[in-house]
């Protein structure tokens, strides 16, 4: 059976999106909670860059998971399923995948489907306490890119 290789270009492009988004989120995270809440643009900007980072993260997850063989009907497609699959395949630490990535999947869905329920307080909490989870993910993905054979995968430029 021919394996479809990972696309290094695609992964690196999505990693760049994550890092660009994190750069903007880190700037806003330096504001005090009071400063953050005083300007509604901070909320909109944070929501935008957080959603972009999450979308890029799960685009990468989907790209990776789609390269593994699954029996008919067993391939995960949900964001939470992708997070769990990355943990099961050893791409990310099992605890990180089962907790942090699953939580990120849930929050991505909340941002997209329950956007009217998002509060400045929760966004501020995320950007001041959870941004490191994105870098943990990126490091795991870059390890995969350097050594895809370890995971039974191949990669092309």
MDTraj code that builds the backbone (N, CA, C; nanometers):
import mdtraj as md
import numpy as np

residues = "UNK UNK UNK UNK UNK UNK UNK UNK UNK UNK UNK UNK UNK UNK UNK UNK UNK UNK UNK UNK UNK UNK UNK UNK UNK UNK UNK UNK UNK UNK UNK UNK UNK UNK UNK UNK UNK UNK UNK UNK UNK UNK UNK UNK UNK UNK UNK UNK UNK UNK UNK UNK UNK UNK UNK UNK UNK UNK UNK UNK UNK UNK UNK UNK UNK UNK UNK UNK UNK UNK UNK UNK UNK UNK UNK UNK UNK UNK UNK UNK UNK UNK UNK UNK UNK UNK UNK UNK UNK UNK UNK UNK UNK UNK UNK UNK UNK UNK UNK UNK UNK UNK UNK UNK UNK UNK UNK UNK UNK UNK UNK UNK UNK UNK UNK UNK UNK UNK UNK UNK UNK UNK UNK UNK UNK UNK UNK UNK UNK UNK UNK UNK UNK UNK UNK UNK UNK UNK UNK UNK UNK UNK UNK UNK UNK UNK UNK UNK UNK UNK UNK UNK UNK UNK UNK UNK UNK".split()
xyz = np.array([
    [0.0840, -0.1185, 0.0000],
    [0.0000, 0.0000, 0.0000],
    [0.0887, 0.1251, 0.0000],
    [0.0613, 0.2174, -0.0882],
    [0.1375, 0.3422, -0.0944],
    [0.0907, 0.4371, 0.0143],
    [0.1864, 0.4884, 0.0866],
    [0.1545, 0.5868, 0.1899],
    [0.1565, 0.7255, 0.1280],
    [0.0602, 0.8056, 0.1657],
    [0.0598, 0.9444, 0.1207],
    [0.1504, 1.0222, 0.2157],
    [0.2503, 1.0903, 0.1621],
    [0.3431, 1.1620, 0.2501],
    [0.2809, 1.2875, 0.3104],
    [0.3343, 1.3241, 0.4236],
    [0.3012, 1.4533, 0.4825],
    [0.3586, 1.5625, 0.3934],
    [0.2963, 1.6769, 0.3934],
    [0.3485, 1.7914, 0.3191],
    [0.4195, 1.8850, 0.4161],
    [0.5515, 1.8894, 0.4025],
    [0.6304, 1.9782, 0.4883],
    [0.5889, 2.1237, 0.4670],
    [0.5648, 2.1609, 0.3435],
    [0.5245, 2.2981, 0.3111],
    [0.3934, 2.3343, 0.3798],
    [0.2966, 2.2452, 0.3722],
    [0.1661, 2.2705, 0.4341],
    [0.1796, 2.2842, 0.5854],
    [0.2540, 2.1920, 0.6458],
    [0.2716, 2.1959, 0.7913],
    [0.3429, 2.3242, 0.8326],
    [0.4507, 2.3578, 0.7634],
    [0.5255, 2.4791, 0.7993],
    [0.4415, 2.6053, 0.7817],
    [0.3562, 2.6081, 0.6818],
    [0.2679, 2.7228, 0.6606],
    [0.1696, 2.7382, 0.7770],
    [0.1137, 2.6269, 0.8215],
    [0.0187, 2.6307, 0.9337],
    [0.0908, 2.6643, 1.0644],
    [0.2113, 2.6138, 1.0822],
    [0.2907, 2.6494, 1.2007],
    [0.3171, 2.7994, 1.2012],
    [0.3467, 2.8554, 1.0852],
    [0.3690, 3.0005, 1.0762],
    [0.2432, 3.0775, 1.1157],
    [0.1274, 3.0281, 1.0757],
    [0.0006, 3.0920, 1.1147],
    [-0.0161, 3.0882, 1.2659],
    [0.0145, 2.9745, 1.3262],
    [0.0049, 2.9633, 1.4722],
    [0.0994, 3.0630, 1.5381],
    [0.2228, 3.0646, 1.4942],
    [0.3220, 3.1532, 1.5573],
    [0.2891, 3.3007, 1.5353],
    [0.2411, 3.3367, 1.4179],
    [0.1995, 3.4757, 1.3935],
    [0.0842, 3.5142, 1.4860],
    [-0.0108, 3.4238, 1.5001],
    [-0.1247, 3.4494, 1.5888],
    [-0.0790, 3.4618, 1.7334],
    [0.0116, 3.3745, 1.7743],
    [0.0635, 3.3799, 1.9115],
    [0.1373, 3.5099, 1.9385],
    [0.2081, 3.5587, 1.8392],
    [0.2793, 3.6856, 1.8560],
    [0.1796, 3.7976, 1.8902],
    [0.0690, 3.8010, 1.8197],
    [-0.0332, 3.9032, 1.8463],
    [-0.1012, 3.8799, 1.9810],
    [-0.1307, 3.7550, 2.0113],
    [-0.1961, 3.7234, 2.1389],
    [-0.1046, 3.7542, 2.2569],
    [0.0235, 3.7290, 2.2411],
    [0.1183, 3.7597, 2.3489],
    [0.1246, 3.9091, 2.3771],
    [0.1154, 3.9906, 2.2731],
    [0.1127, 4.1362, 2.2945],
    [-0.0066, 4.1752, 2.3812],
    [-0.1218, 4.1218, 2.3478],
    [-0.2437, 4.1556, 2.4219],
    [-0.2397, 4.0973, 2.5626],
    [-0.1758, 3.9826, 2.5790],
    [-0.1711, 3.9182, 2.7114],
    [-0.0926, 4.0001, 2.8131],
    [-0.0124, 4.0949, 2.7653],
    [0.0647, 4.1794, 2.8568],
    [-0.0199, 4.2914, 2.9179],
    [-0.1400, 4.3103, 2.8660],
    [-0.2303, 4.4097, 2.9246],
    [-0.2829, 4.3586, 3.0580],
    [-0.3155, 4.4485, 3.1461],
    [-0.3845, 4.4070, 3.2685],
    [-0.5264, 4.3655, 3.2295],
    [-0.5914, 4.2920, 3.3170],
    [-0.7292, 4.2506, 3.2893],
    [-0.8179, 4.3737, 3.2690],
    [-0.7955, 4.4745, 3.3490],
    [-0.8749, 4.5980, 3.3399],
    [-0.8524, 4.6659, 3.2045],
    [-0.7255, 4.6734, 3.1613],
    [-0.6944, 4.7332, 3.0307],
    [-0.7562, 4.6509, 2.9169],
    [-0.7477, 4.5191, 2.9306],
    [-0.8038, 4.4303, 2.8289],
    [-0.9534, 4.4544, 2.8128],
    [-1.0237, 4.4585, 2.9250],
    [-1.1690, 4.4722, 2.9217],
    [-1.2149, 4.6136, 2.8864],
    [-1.1280, 4.7124, 2.9009],
    [-1.1659, 4.8523, 2.8755],
    [-1.1828, 4.8830, 2.7264],
    [-1.1239, 4.8027, 2.6407],
    [-1.1300, 4.8295, 2.4971],
    [-1.1862, 4.7063, 2.4261],
    [-1.3049, 4.7183, 2.3696],
    [-1.3685, 4.6022, 2.3062],
    [-1.2907, 4.5507, 2.1856],
    [-1.2036, 4.6326, 2.1282],
    [-1.1190, 4.5838, 2.0190],
    [-1.0272, 4.4713, 2.0664],
    [-0.9838, 4.4764, 2.1911],
    [-0.8985, 4.3697, 2.2452],
    [-0.9701, 4.2358, 2.2409],
    [-1.0982, 4.2367, 2.2733],
    [-1.1797, 4.1152, 2.2689],
    [-1.1844, 4.0608, 2.1258],
    [-1.2170, 4.1477, 2.0305],
    [-1.2307, 4.1050, 1.8910],
    [-1.0981, 4.0550, 1.8338],
    [-0.9921, 4.1259, 1.8634],
    [-0.8598, 4.0862, 1.8137],
    [-0.8186, 3.9523, 1.8745],
    [-0.8410, 3.9373, 2.0032],
    [-0.8065, 3.8123, 2.0716],
    [-0.8866, 3.6965, 2.0153],
    [-1.0146, 3.7173, 2.0000],
    [-1.1011, 3.6126, 1.9455],
    [-1.0529, 3.5711, 1.8055],
    [-1.0206, 3.6676, 1.7242],
    [-0.9750, 3.6406, 1.5877],
    [-0.8458, 3.5585, 1.5862],
    [-0.7453, 3.6045, 1.6578],
    [-0.6166, 3.5350, 1.6539],
    [-0.6210, 3.4005, 1.7255],
    [-0.7015, 3.3881, 1.8283],
    [-0.7153, 3.2590, 1.8954],
    [-0.7827, 3.1589, 1.8018],
    [-0.8874, 3.2021, 1.7341],
    [-0.9557, 3.1135, 1.6397],
    [-0.8609, 3.0734, 1.5257],
    [-0.7847, 3.1673, 1.4716],
    [-0.6879, 3.1356, 1.3647],
    [-0.5861, 3.0319, 1.4118],
    [-0.5343, 3.0513, 1.5321],
    [-0.4352, 2.9568, 1.5852],
    [-0.4961, 2.8181, 1.6024],
    [-0.6176, 2.8132, 1.6540],
    [-0.6840, 2.6841, 1.6731],
    [-0.7161, 2.6173, 1.5397],
    [-0.7624, 2.6936, 1.4432],
    [-0.7919, 2.6364, 1.3110],
    [-0.6647, 2.5801, 1.2477],
    [-0.5556, 2.6537, 1.2562],
    [-0.4292, 2.6054, 1.1999],
    [-0.3822, 2.4794, 1.2722],
    [-0.3949, 2.4780, 1.4042],
    [-0.3552, 2.3616, 1.4830],
    [-0.4329, 2.2381, 1.4379],
    [-0.5646, 2.2516, 1.4245],
    [-0.6439, 2.1343, 1.3869],
    [-0.6344, 2.1020, 1.2376],
    [-0.5967, 2.1981, 1.1544],
    [-0.5635, 2.1658, 1.0151],
    [-0.4401, 2.0760, 1.0113],
    [-0.3409, 2.1083, 1.0929],
    [-0.2208, 2.0242, 1.1018],
    [-0.2582, 1.8860, 1.1550],
    [-0.3373, 1.8830, 1.2603],
    [-0.3782, 1.7550, 1.3193],
    [-0.4493, 1.6682, 1.2155],
    [-0.5404, 1.7272, 1.1413],
    [-0.6132, 1.6527, 1.0390],
    [-0.5184, 1.6030, 0.9297],
    [-0.4259, 1.6864, 0.8891],
    [-0.3282, 1.6484, 0.7866],
    [-0.2465, 1.5271, 0.8323],
    [-0.2036, 1.5285, 0.9563],
    [-0.1236, 1.4178, 1.0098],
    [-0.2080, 1.2918, 1.0233],
    [-0.3208, 1.3034, 1.0893],
    [-0.4049, 1.1858, 1.1164],
    [-0.4520, 1.1209, 0.9861],
    [-0.4749, 1.2010, 0.8832],
    [-0.5220, 1.1454, 0.7552],
    [-0.4173, 1.0569, 0.6885],
    [-0.2935, 1.0636, 0.7327],
    [-0.1870, 0.9821, 0.6732],
    [-0.1738, 0.8447, 0.7396],
    [-0.2433, 0.8223, 0.8492],
    [-0.2390, 0.6921, 0.9155],
    [-0.3489, 0.6020, 0.8603],
    [-0.3202, 0.4712, 0.8530],
    [-0.4245, 0.3795, 0.8047],
    [-0.5307, 0.3553, 0.9127],
    [-0.6536, 0.3606, 0.8722],
    [-0.7669, 0.3290, 0.9596],
    [-0.8603, 0.2383, 0.8815],
    [-0.9258, 0.1459, 0.9517],
    [-1.0254, 0.0638, 0.8839],
    [-1.1471, 0.1505, 0.8519],
    [-1.2268, 0.1046, 0.7593],
    [-1.3408, 0.1824, 0.7100],
    [-1.4271, 0.2339, 0.8252],
    [-1.4526, 0.3625, 0.8214],
    [-1.5394, 0.4246, 0.9213],
    [-1.4750, 0.4527, 1.0553],
    [-1.3470, 0.4244, 1.0699],
    [-1.2806, 0.4405, 1.2003],
    [-1.1930, 0.5651, 1.2104],
    [-1.1652, 0.6296, 1.0978],
    [-1.0793, 0.7483, 1.1008],
    [-1.1505, 0.8615, 1.1735],
    [-1.0815, 0.9231, 1.2699],
    [-1.1436, 1.0349, 1.3420],
    [-1.1513, 1.1609, 1.2549],
    [-1.2634, 1.2279, 1.2635],
    [-1.2819, 1.3531, 1.1900],
    [-1.3132, 1.4695, 1.2828],
    [-1.3674, 1.4408, 1.4000],
    [-1.3988, 1.5503, 1.4925],
    [-1.2683, 1.6066, 1.5478],
    [-1.2732, 1.7296, 1.5919],
    [-1.1523, 1.7909, 1.6480],
    [-1.1054, 1.7151, 1.7717],
    [-1.1980, 1.6748, 1.8562],
    [-1.1589, 1.5966, 1.9746],
    [-1.1014, 1.4618, 1.9323],
    [-1.1605, 1.4010, 1.8314],
    [-1.1085, 1.2745, 1.7797],
    [-0.9675, 1.2885, 1.7249],
    [-0.9412, 1.3994, 1.6568],
    [-0.8061, 1.4248, 1.6054],
    [-0.7065, 1.4398, 1.7198],
    [-0.7468, 1.5119, 1.8243],
    [-0.6593, 1.5307, 1.9410],
    [-0.6244, 1.3961, 2.0037],
    [-0.7252, 1.3124, 2.0221],
    [-0.7031, 1.1809, 2.0827],
    [-0.6169, 1.0924, 1.9929],
    [-0.6370, 1.1019, 1.8618],
    [-0.5572, 1.0217, 1.7681],
    [-0.4099, 1.0611, 1.7732],
    [-0.3815, 1.1910, 1.7828],
    [-0.2415, 1.2348, 1.7935],
    [-0.1772, 1.1792, 1.9203],
    [-0.2537, 1.1743, 2.0282],
    [-0.2021, 1.1180, 2.1536],
    [-0.1826, 0.9672, 2.1400],
    [-0.2804, 0.8996, 2.0816],
    [-0.2716, 0.7542, 2.0648],
    [-0.1542, 0.7128, 1.9769],
    [-0.1229, 0.7940, 1.8768],
    [-0.0136, 0.7627, 1.7846],
    [0.1222, 0.8099, 1.8355],
    [0.1238, 0.8768, 1.9509],
    [0.2496, 0.9216, 2.0092],
    [0.3058, 1.0490, 1.9487],
    [0.2277, 1.1169, 1.8664],
    [0.2741, 1.2430, 1.8073],
    [0.2883, 1.3481, 1.9168],
    [0.1907, 1.3508, 2.0068],
    [0.1966, 1.4381, 2.1246],
    [0.1919, 1.3502, 2.2486],
    [0.2408, 1.4025, 2.3581],
    [0.2328, 1.3346, 2.4867],
    [0.0871, 1.2978, 2.5147],
    [0.0663, 1.1766, 2.5626],
    [-0.0700, 1.1267, 2.5849],
    [-0.1503, 1.2178, 2.6776],
    [-0.0916, 1.2594, 2.7874],
    [-0.1620, 1.3465, 2.8812],
    [-0.1960, 1.4807, 2.8162],
    [-0.1014, 1.5377, 2.7421],
    [-0.1245, 1.6643, 2.6721],
    [-0.2373, 1.6492, 2.5696],
    [-0.2325, 1.5435, 2.4921],
    [-0.3356, 1.5214, 2.3905],
    [-0.4725, 1.4990, 2.4492],
    [-0.4773, 1.4142, 2.5522],
    [-0.6059, 1.3793, 2.6122],
    [-0.6675, 1.4923, 2.6934],
    [-0.5859, 1.5855, 2.7375],
    [-0.6394, 1.6967, 2.8178],
    [-0.6332, 1.8285, 2.7422],
    [-0.5133, 1.8800, 2.7221],
    [-0.4995, 2.0139, 2.6628],
    [-0.5564, 2.0199, 2.5214],
    [-0.5194, 1.9249, 2.4354],
    [-0.5690, 1.9303, 2.2976],
    [-0.7193, 1.9063, 2.2901],
    [-0.7696, 1.8168, 2.3727],
    [-0.9147, 1.7946, 2.3754],
    [-0.9857, 1.9218, 2.4215],
    [-0.9302, 1.9885, 2.5221],
    [-0.9890, 2.1157, 2.5664],
    [-0.9819, 2.2215, 2.4569],
    [-0.8715, 2.2239, 2.3834],
    [-0.8578, 2.3192, 2.2730],
    [-0.9615, 2.2909, 2.1645],
    [-0.9868, 2.1636, 2.1385],
    [-1.0893, 2.1270, 2.0398],
    [-1.2263, 2.1772, 2.0845],
    [-1.2558, 2.1576, 2.2101],
    [-1.3831, 2.2053, 2.2631],
    [-1.3950, 2.3558, 2.2555],
    [-1.2853, 2.4241, 2.2837],
    [-1.2907, 2.5701, 2.2808],
    [-1.2987, 2.6218, 2.1377],
    [-1.2347, 2.5547, 2.0453],
    [-1.2480, 2.5930, 1.9041],
    [-1.3952, 2.5868, 1.8640],
    [-1.4627, 2.4795, 1.9018],
    [-1.6045, 2.4663, 1.8692],
    [-1.6873, 2.5742, 1.9382],
    [-1.6509, 2.6073, 2.0593],
    [-1.7209, 2.7139, 2.1318],
    [-1.7031, 2.8479, 2.0598],
    [-1.5814, 2.8780, 2.0164],
    [-1.5550, 3.0032, 1.9443],
    [-1.6366, 3.0131, 1.8155],
    [-1.6509, 2.9008, 1.7470],
    [-1.7183, 2.9013, 1.6176],
    [-1.8705, 2.8928, 1.6307],
    [-1.9194, 2.8088, 1.7203],
    [-2.0629, 2.7830, 1.7276],
    [-2.1351, 2.8566, 1.8401],
    [-2.0633, 2.8923, 1.9439],
    [-2.1253, 2.9614, 2.0577],
    [-2.0558, 3.0946, 2.0824],
    [-2.0163, 3.1577, 1.9735],
    [-1.9411, 3.2837, 1.9784],
    [-2.0110, 3.3912, 2.0600],
    [-2.1437, 3.3872, 2.0635],
    [-2.2173, 3.4903, 2.1368],
    [-2.2136, 3.4696, 2.2880],
    [-2.1586, 3.3567, 2.3312],
    [-2.1470, 3.3284, 2.4746],
    [-2.0061, 3.3535, 2.5285],
    [-1.9121, 3.3820, 2.4410],
    [-1.7730, 3.4048, 2.4818],
    [-1.7654, 3.5349, 2.5615],
    [-1.6902, 3.5311, 2.6709],
    [-1.6771, 3.6505, 2.7548],
    [-1.5338, 3.7032, 2.7522],
    [-1.5174, 3.8328, 2.7757],
    [-1.3814, 3.8873, 2.7863],
    [-1.3004, 3.8173, 2.8953],
    [-1.3662, 3.7835, 3.0043],
    [-1.2977, 3.7178, 3.1161],
    [-1.2337, 3.5860, 3.0718],
    [-1.3082, 3.5036, 3.0003],
    [-1.2529, 3.3736, 2.9601],
    [-1.1430, 3.3886, 2.8554],
    [-1.1591, 3.4822, 2.7631],
    [-1.0523, 3.5044, 2.6651],
    [-0.9250, 3.5527, 2.7330],
    [-0.9400, 3.6430, 2.8274],
    [-0.8229, 3.6933, 2.8994],
    [-0.7551, 3.5796, 2.9762],
    [-0.8345, 3.4956, 3.0380],
    [-0.7808, 3.3797, 3.1113],
    [-0.6997, 3.2899, 3.0175],
    [-0.7513, 3.2647, 2.9003],
    [-0.6819, 3.1784, 2.8042],
    [-0.5498, 3.2405, 2.7601],
    [-0.5521, 3.3676, 2.7235],
    [-0.4279, 3.4268, 2.6708],
    [-0.3232, 3.4509, 2.7785],
    [-0.3644, 3.4498, 2.9040],
    [-0.2655, 3.4678, 3.0111],
    [-0.2213, 3.3356, 3.0735],
    [-0.2874, 3.2248, 3.0395],
    [-0.2498, 3.0976, 3.1026],
    [-0.2309, 2.9798, 3.0069],
    [-0.2816, 2.9874, 2.8850],
    [-0.2846, 2.8677, 2.7992],
    [-0.2073, 2.8773, 2.6680],
    [-0.1477, 2.9899, 2.6384],
    [-0.0811, 3.0035, 2.5085],
    [0.0365, 2.9073, 2.4923],
    [0.0981, 2.8677, 2.6020],
    [0.2087, 2.7725, 2.5960],
    [0.1689, 2.6390, 2.5365],
    [0.0400, 2.6052, 2.5439],
    [-0.0065, 2.4794, 2.4853],
    [0.0137, 2.4773, 2.3336],
    [0.0026, 2.5925, 2.2705],
    [0.0263, 2.5981, 2.1260],
    [0.1720, 2.5659, 2.0944],
    [0.2628, 2.6202, 2.1731],
    [0.4049, 2.5942, 2.1481],
    [0.4388, 2.4479, 2.1764],
    [0.3763, 2.3881, 2.2771],
    [0.3949, 2.2451, 2.3037],
    [0.3540, 2.1639, 2.1811],
    [0.2414, 2.1996, 2.1229],
    [0.1942, 2.1317, 2.0021],
    [0.2922, 2.1512, 1.8863],
    [0.3339, 2.2746, 1.8644],
    [0.4256, 2.3050, 1.7539],
    [0.5554, 2.2262, 1.7689],
    [0.6095, 2.2193, 1.8886],
    [0.7334, 2.1434, 1.9105],
    [0.7145, 1.9965, 1.8752],
    [0.6009, 1.9395, 1.9132],
    [0.5729, 1.7996, 1.8813],
    [0.5635, 1.7794, 1.7302],
    [0.4983, 1.8714, 1.6627],
    [0.4839, 1.8616, 1.5170],
    [0.6194, 1.8754, 1.4480],
    [0.7018, 1.9659, 1.4944],
    [0.8339, 1.9831, 1.4326],
    [0.9231, 1.8611, 1.4570],
    [0.9047, 1.7930, 1.5705],
    [0.9758, 1.6655, 1.5930],
    [0.9311, 1.5625, 1.4892],
    [0.8025, 1.5593, 1.4626],
    [0.7491, 1.4681, 1.3612],
    [0.8072, 1.5010, 1.2236],
    [0.8122, 1.6274, 1.1888],
    [0.8653, 1.6692, 1.0584],
    [1.0112, 1.6259, 1.0433],
    [1.0888, 1.6339, 1.1512],
    [1.2302, 1.5943, 1.1464],
    [1.2486, 1.4434, 1.1349],
    [1.1551, 1.3661, 1.1907],
    [1.1712, 1.2217, 1.1938],
    [1.0364, 1.1517, 1.1735],
    [0.9762, 1.1653, 1.0556],
    [0.8448, 1.1042, 1.0333],
    [0.8483, 0.9513, 1.0364],
    [0.9633, 0.8939, 1.0021],
    [0.9757, 0.7481, 0.9999],
    [0.9500, 0.6871, 1.1375],
    [0.9835, 0.7606, 1.2419],
    [0.9604, 0.7128, 1.3788],
    [0.8127, 0.6803, 1.4005],
    [0.7264, 0.7475, 1.3256],
    [0.5821, 0.7298, 1.3409],
    [0.5209, 0.6528, 1.2236],
    [0.6076, 0.5944, 1.1408],
    [0.5598, 0.5184, 1.0262],
    [0.5083, 0.6054, 0.9130],
    [0.5569, 0.7287, 0.9055],
    [0.5118, 0.8228, 0.8035],
    [0.6280, 0.8660, 0.7147],
    [0.5952, 0.9299, 0.6052],
    [0.6949, 0.9901, 0.5169],
    [0.6573, 1.1369, 0.4973],
    [0.7520, 1.2132, 0.4437],
    [0.7271, 1.3559, 0.4233],
    [0.7878, 1.3998, 0.2910],
    [0.7231, 1.4964, 0.2280],
    [0.7768, 1.5566, 0.1060],
    [0.7834, 1.7068, 0.1264],
    [0.8698, 1.7695, 0.0510],
    [0.8822, 1.9155, 0.0595],
    [0.7552, 1.9738, 0.0077],
])
top = md.Topology()
chain = top.add_chain()
for i, resn in enumerate(residues, 1):
    res = top.add_residue(resn, chain, resSeq=i)
    for name in ("N", "CA", "C"):
        top.add_atom(name, md.element.get_by_symbol(name[0]), res)
traj = md.Trajectory(xyz[None], top)
